[in-house]
Amino acid sequence: KRPLIIFPQGTRVLPHERPSFKKGASRIYEKLKIPCQPVAINSGYVWPKKGPKSSYKTITISILKPIAAGLSKEEFLKNLEKNIYEELDLLN
């Protein structure tokens, strides 16, 4: 009955990096058997893992279409990665 926030890349990434998502997100999805609410955030422009941080840029957060419960772990992870990265491509 509590929200759970997961960053499926496992770390902050630069705006145009597209690492594969970690499998832990799909394991949690499978175990909980509840829908997933994907969120895309382009904070890599403001808080890069390396280099200077900028306080003069805007972070955009996009709430995406929920992913229903019941998909296989592989199908879930494929959908999650595709949806988030497509949105980030639009934001960047």
TAHUHU-V921781 format. One record per backbone hydrogen bond with DSSP energy under -0.5 kcal/mol. NH is the residue of the N-H (numbers start at 1). CO is the residue of the C=O. Records with the same first field share a line. If there is no record, write none. Layout:
BEGIN
NH = CO + CO
END
This chain:
BEGIN
6 = 4
8 = 6
10 = 7
17 = 14
22 = 8
25 = 22
27 = 23
28 = 24
29 = 25
30 = 26
31 = 27
32 = 28
33 = 29
34 = 29
36 = 67
38 = 36
40 = 62
42 = 60
45 = 42
46 = 43
47 = 43
54 = 46
62 = 40
63 = 61
64 = 38 + 62
67 = 36
68 = 66
71 = 68
76 = 72
77 = 73
78 = 74
79 = 75
80 = 76
81 = 77
82 = 78
83 = 79
84 = 80
85 = 81
86 = 82
87 = 83
88 = 84
89 = 85
90 = 86
91 = 87
92 = 88
END
